[in-house]
Amino acid sequence: MVKNLNTLIDTIELSNGISIGIVPWKLSDNDIIIKYKDKNGTQHWRQPKHIHWIVDWMLKREHDEQAIRELVIYFSKLWKKYNPTVCQRILKALLSGNRSLESVYLIVKYDIDIFANKLDRYGYYKVDFLIFFWFLLLLQEKNNRNDAYMFEKMFSALAKDYSELYNIISYATSNYWKK
């Protein structure tokens, strides 16, 4: 747990009063922790769990399954496109101050707009937060582990039949790094 948030490197405010901030961390070189605060809830910085992210997508899926299937394809393409070297380069630039969260957000902004039009009415979180948060987690996970797999399995499970609900929840709550 990060006790001193004076080490926030950068923040960005998104829609619905939610801000995302990054803090340097120590699992590997260029590691970060992603925090957020929600003006509609608390002013405290929180570190959301994967399960928070997946539950909101599941709620959105109940209203527009096709859009979620398109989103999974989009996530899969980004997952394959961003290899560990690219992720390390982006995080190093963020941590050094040579790149801002705003500039990283622009990488996914066009796609956020497309999915927001279809899905923002459902769930608690807005699509800009969910996609950008996921993208930062992608960068973090691939930076920390060349063999990262948990987050990819979790979002690909969204496209499957919900008879696989147990697996979706298992992926979202997995502590694979402790094994």
C-alpha positions as CSV (number, residue, x, y, z in Angstrom):
1,M,0.0,0.0,0.0
2,V,1.3,3.5,-0.8
3,K,1.1,5.6,2.3
4,N,2.7,8.8,0.8
5,L,1.1,10.0,-2.3
6,N,3.4,13.0,-2.5
7,T,5.2,10.7,-5.0
8,L,2.4,11.0,-7.6
9,I,4.2,11.4,-10.9
10,D,1.3,12.6,-12.9
11,T,-2.5,12.8,-12.9
12,I,-5.3,13.1,-15.4
13,E,-8.9,14.0,-14.8
14,L,-11.4,12.0,-16.9
15,S,-15.2,12.2,-17.2
16,N,-17.5,11.7,-14.3
17,G,-15.1,13.4,-11.8
18,I,-12.6,10.5,-11.8
19,S,-8.9,11.2,-11.8
20,I,-6.1,8.7,-12.4
21,G,-2.6,9.1,-10.9
22,I,0.5,7.0,-11.1
23,V,3.1,6.4,-8.4
24,P,6.5,4.8,-8.9
25,W,6.7,1.3,-7.5
26,K,9.4,-1.4,-7.0
27,L,8.4,-4.7,-8.6
28,S,10.7,-4.0,-11.6
29,D,12.4,-1.1,-13.4
30,N,9.8,1.5,-14.5
31,D,7.1,-0.1,-12.4
32,I,4.1,2.0,-11.4
33,I,1.0,1.7,-9.2
34,I,-2.2,3.1,-10.7
35,K,-4.4,5.0,-8.3
36,Y,-7.7,6.8,-8.8
37,K,-10.1,9.1,-6.9
38,D,-13.7,9.7,-7.6
39,K,-15.2,13.1,-6.7
40,N,-18.6,11.4,-6.6
41,G,-17.4,9.0,-3.8
42,T,-14.3,9.9,-1.8
43,Q,-11.3,12.2,-2.2
44,H,-9.0,9.5,-1.1
45,W,-6.7,7.9,-3.7
46,R,-7.6,4.2,-4.2
47,Q,-6.0,1.3,-5.9
48,P,-8.9,-0.6,-7.6
49,K,-8.8,-4.3,-8.0
50,H,-9.2,-6.2,-11.2
51,I,-12.5,-7.4,-10.0
52,H,-13.9,-3.8,-9.9
53,W,-13.0,-3.4,-13.6
54,I,-14.4,-6.7,-14.7
55,V,-17.7,-6.3,-12.8
56,D,-18.4,-3.0,-14.5
57,W,-17.7,-4.5,-18.0
58,M,-20.0,-7.4,-17.1
59,L,-22.8,-5.0,-16.3
60,K,-22.2,-3.2,-19.6
61,R,-22.2,-6.6,-21.3
62,E,-25.7,-7.3,-20.1
63,H,-26.9,-4.3,-22.1
64,D,-24.8,-4.6,-25.2
65,E,-23.1,-7.9,-25.7
66,Q,-22.0,-7.1,-29.2
67,A,-20.1,-4.0,-28.2
68,I,-18.3,-6.0,-25.5
69,R,-17.3,-8.6,-28.0
70,E,-15.9,-5.8,-30.2
71,L,-14.1,-4.4,-27.1
72,V,-12.5,-7.8,-26.4
73,I,-11.2,-7.9,-30.0
74,Y,-9.8,-4.4,-29.5
75,F,-8.2,-5.4,-26.2
76,S,-6.7,-8.4,-27.8
77,K,-5.1,-6.4,-30.7
78,L,-3.6,-3.9,-28.2
79,W,-2.4,-6.8,-26.0
80,K,-0.5,-8.2,-28.9
81,K,0.7,-4.8,-30.2
82,Y,2.3,-3.6,-27.0
83,N,5.3,-5.9,-26.2
84,P,7.3,-5.5,-23.0
85,T,9.9,-3.3,-24.7
86,V,7.3,-0.8,-25.9
87,C,5.6,-0.9,-22.5
88,Q,8.9,-0.3,-20.7
89,R,9.7,2.7,-23.0
90,I,6.3,4.3,-22.3
91,L,6.6,3.8,-18.5
92,K,10.2,5.1,-18.4
93,A,9.1,8.2,-20.2
94,L,6.2,8.7,-17.8
95,L,8.4,8.2,-14.7
96,S,11.0,10.6,-16.0
97,G,8.5,13.3,-16.8
98,N,9.3,13.1,-20.5
99,R,5.7,12.0,-21.2
100,S,2.4,12.8,-19.6
101,L,-0.6,10.7,-18.8
102,E,-2.5,13.0,-21.2
103,S,-0.2,12.0,-24.1
104,V,-0.6,8.3,-23.2
105,Y,-4.4,8.8,-23.0
106,L,-4.3,10.0,-26.6
107,I,-3.1,6.6,-27.7
108,V,-6.5,5.1,-26.9
109,K,-8.8,8.2,-27.0
110,Y,-10.3,7.5,-30.5
111,D,-11.3,4.0,-29.4
112,I,-12.6,5.3,-26.1
113,D,-14.9,7.6,-27.9
114,I,-16.3,4.8,-30.1
115,F,-17.0,2.5,-27.1
116,A,-18.3,5.3,-24.9
117,N,-21.1,6.1,-27.3
118,K,-22.3,2.5,-27.0
119,L,-21.6,1.7,-23.3
120,D,-21.4,4.8,-21.1
121,R,-25.1,4.5,-20.1
122,Y,-24.5,1.3,-18.2
123,G,-22.5,0.4,-15.0
124,Y,-20.8,2.8,-12.6
125,Y,-17.6,3.7,-14.4
126,K,-17.4,5.6,-17.7
127,V,-15.6,3.9,-20.6
128,D,-12.8,6.5,-20.7
129,F,-11.8,5.4,-17.1
130,L,-12.2,1.7,-17.8
131,I,-10.2,1.6,-21.1
132,F,-7.5,4.0,-20.0
133,F,-7.1,2.2,-16.6
134,W,-6.9,-1.1,-18.5
135,F,-4.3,0.3,-20.9
136,L,-2.1,1.5,-18.0
137,L,-2.5,-2.0,-16.4
138,L,-1.4,-3.5,-19.7
139,L,1.7,-1.4,-19.7
140,Q,2.4,-2.2,-16.0
141,E,1.8,-6.0,-16.4
142,K,3.9,-6.4,-19.5
143,N,6.7,-4.2,-18.0
144,N,6.8,-6.4,-14.9
145,R,6.4,-9.8,-16.4
146,N,7.4,-10.9,-19.9
147,D,5.1,-13.9,-19.5
148,A,2.1,-11.9,-18.3
149,Y,-1.1,-13.6,-18.9
150,M,-3.7,-13.0,-16.2
151,F,-5.2,-9.7,-17.5
152,E,-5.4,-11.1,-21.0
153,K,-7.3,-14.2,-19.8
154,M,-9.6,-12.0,-17.7
155,F,-10.7,-9.7,-20.5
156,S,-10.9,-12.5,-23.1
157,A,-13.3,-14.3,-20.7
158,L,-15.8,-11.4,-21.2
159,A,-16.5,-12.7,-24.7
160,K,-17.4,-16.2,-23.4
161,D,-20.6,-17.6,-22.2
162,Y,-21.4,-16.6,-18.6
163,S,-21.5,-20.3,-17.7
164,E,-17.8,-19.5,-17.4
165,L,-18.6,-16.9,-14.7
166,Y,-16.5,-18.7,-12.1
167,N,-13.4,-18.5,-14.4
168,I,-14.0,-14.8,-15.0
169,I,-14.1,-14.1,-11.3
170,S,-11.1,-16.3,-10.7
171,Y,-9.0,-14.5,-13.3
172,A,-10.1,-11.1,-11.8
173,T,-9.1,-12.1,-8.3
174,S,-6.1,-14.2,-9.0
175,N,-2.8,-13.7,-7.1
176,Y,-0.7,-15.3,-9.8
177,W,2.4,-13.3,-8.9
178,K,2.4,-14.9,-5.4
179,K,2.7,-18.4,-6.8
